[in-house]
Amino acid sequence: MVRRLAVLLAAAVILSGCTEQRLFAVRAVAAGVPSLAPFFEEDGSLGTDETKLRPEEPHSGLQQGNTPGLYGGTQKPKVCDVDRLKDFLTDPRNRQKAREWARIVGITPDRIEGYIDDLTPVLLRHDTLVKNHDYKKGKAVAFDALLEAGIAVLVNDQGLPAVKCSCGNPLQSFDKDPGKISVKFEDGNKKWDGYEKSDVVTVKPSPQPLKQIALIDVDDPDQGINRPVGSSGENDEPFDATEQHPVPRVAGMTFDQASQRLSELGLAATFSDGLPAGDAPVTGSDPGPGTELRFGEAVALSVADGGGEPGTPPESDPTDGPATDDPKSDDPTSGGPTTEGPTTDGPTTDGPTTDDPTSSGPTTKDPDTGGPTSSEPTTDRPTTGEPTTSEPTTAVPTTPTTSSTPPTVEPTSAEPTSAGPTSVEPTRSEPVTSEPASGEPGSSSATAPGESAVGPA
């Protein structure tokens, strides 16, 4: 009887495993191949794809919308005709299509023009997973799709594909496991040159709304293009994509702060296993601070396990190198967070150290001068019921204006303030960690708006 039960249990485990491995069908959409049921007839008048653009090998299968070089651009005119798309969707003869289009995007039909004006035309540089929509019998019909590199799309201010330019179809974020897909090449969409299932990309929202997008010129990969969000190329600013930028010190920041800071320098943030929570504390980077990288190259971030204390410097950061007397001496970002906090009998934190009053314990030595600090440590809460006159130091970082545009070699002033500790505060009881404000993006859960545009992409 025991053996029979064991066999039955083993069979149940095998069957459940097979069920979990069920694959999601994804329809391949090749560049330049017309859709069978588009919102707008694909006659080349609304937008055109770059059919000879081979997919680039991504540094990560999951990328945020502010990743420098995620998208490409070109100075060719009318890659996305934004005005024509607006005219089509506001034409009374297309009222039903406009209603369905707006429903997928998550707006009312009367807001279509303003919504499209805020989108930006780009070219996909990677084979990209999205949720696409056909128009059949008066309804928008969703299907999972893999868009080939070279397809022109409109992206929103979080860097998410929102409209397929050539047909006007609204797009949303891919919401399934990219590792469990089965790509179907059919309806004229033959397997394209350079396709590798392991190289497909899923785009997640930028931690903060973008002001401009840093593109790679598909006609000259050594040239970059800074394109303001909501423009079609008329205000593009070129830059040298071969210029080197030093990796900043990111240990002690949250993941969102670190990825944002790297984006400002034209560098991409990656993580070994998906994307951690935006407020996850970063413990180090590979390569480490000071390493020179060119535009779009990746920096792998490591975060504390189990949601450790954000802003608390790691006990050791192998990427930071040896500590020096001057915590800024090896920090190429001049003023970025440091990780060389002195060790005390109690751990330091970046927020209020305890709900209880701290004790006037023994003095500690200042790491820079070697002299003693105040014999009475600062507390974030008063030691009596009476309020103190000093304001507690907060650990909330200043949120910079996000942009995927790489700055000049000199670090930008929008660098988030260090989430590391501001003073050495010995404590006598376990600290209560103050979580920094999450940099989680404004929602894309409602919809990842559709896209369509005109002008150079």
PyMOL commands that set and color helices and strands:
alter all, ss='L'
color gray80, all
select helices_A, chain A and resi 2-20+82-90+92-105+109-117+178-180+197-199+255-264
alter helices_A, ss='H'
color red, helices_A
select strands_A, chain A and resi 24-29+62-64+71-73+120-124+128-136+139-147+152-155+161-164+172-173+181-184+201-204+212-217+223-228+237-240+244-246+268-270+282-286+292-294+298-303
alter strands_A, ss='S'
color yellow, strands_A
deselect
rebuild
show_as cartoon
